[in-house]
Amino acid sequence: MKHHIVFLDNEGIGPTVKLPEFPFPHTWASYPYTQPEQVVERLKDATIVMTCSVPLRKEHLAQLPKLKMISIALTGTDGVDLDYCHEHGIMVTNVPGYAQNTVAEHIIAMIFSLNRQTSSYHQLLSKVSKGETEPRNIYFDYRIRDVRGQVLGIIGHGTIAKRLAELATAVGMKVRFFDRNGKYQGNEFFSFEEILSESDVVSLCCPLTKETKDLIGAAEIALMKSDAILINAARGGIVNEPALIEAIQNNRIGGAALDGSVEEPIQPHDPLFQIIDYPNFILNPHVAWSSEDAMQTLINRTVQNIIDFAQGKTPASVVKKEELCQA
């Protein structure tokens, strides 16, 4: 069979990343990005589709009878209607674990940035250089805290969570986990309430599912220390954004860092921009995963999933129906 492969959003892979060749007969089409109204037209003859972040919903898939495989160039699968795919025999693969180091490093960078306030002091000296504020001998404008000795509560226990724990331990943090599925036991595992109330930093390392949507809302933030930091380098939607905005505006939380938002790509009208200039808030456009090293690994494995499928083999990371609610 000669496959027609379509890459819906090649802009999701950096310009230095090299696409491996497909060693089987095929035709190929690739687009920088595909809007929802363009999906069906571009995939009408496709048997295999690659996507980074273009959603593939039931209303699209129902119009694509030739489609046999979806190869997601990410770990998260929430952009694809998995129930429809499993009901209609469309194989779905993803790439788990490719970003464990890069995302963990990004989280550590956010923790240091919020605790040490290096960017805020840089901006302060920028104002001095422009004559917008007077130079002083000593500056106490922003609170500086040591990371060593702080309690890091990690919600999740996957590859990213474990790598984060290694890095955090190396800089002297005390690591605790909350495992939502209750699989693991031991001294390092605590209840959800204990993680929230006793941690200096809470990091979300879990997928976005029906169970984790708005996992952190006003009630959960109220349990946290008033100077605690919340980090979400997972998916927008796990944190209730209105609740977080209100907490930052009213000093009910020490700080927060988000790598991503509910609405992506984020638009100028997004409510999160109400707090964009707060020194204890960091907003990144879903980039924690995108180091050059991680992206090359990602595209290599995404293509290998397709090669295995086309050659009649079982890809290494097929998303199975019984695994949808596990993470």
Buried (B, 14 or more C-beta within 10 A) or exposed (E): EEBBBBBBBBEBBEEEBEBBEBEEEBEEBEBEBBEEEEBBEBBBEBBBBBBBBBBBEEEBBEEBEEBBBBBBBBBBBBBBBBEBBBEBEBBBBBBBBBBBBBBBBBBBBBBEBBBBBEEBBEBBEEEEEEEEEEEEEEEEEBBEBEBEEBBBBBBBBBBBBBBBBEBBEEBEBBBBBBBBEEEEEEEBBBEBEBBBBBBBBBBBBBBBBEEBBBBBBBEBBBBBBEEBBBBBBBBBBBBBBEBBBBBBEEEBBBBBBBBBBBBBEBEEEBEBBEBEEBBBBBBBEBEBBBBEEBBBBBBBBBBBBBBBBBEEEEBEBBBEEEEBEEB
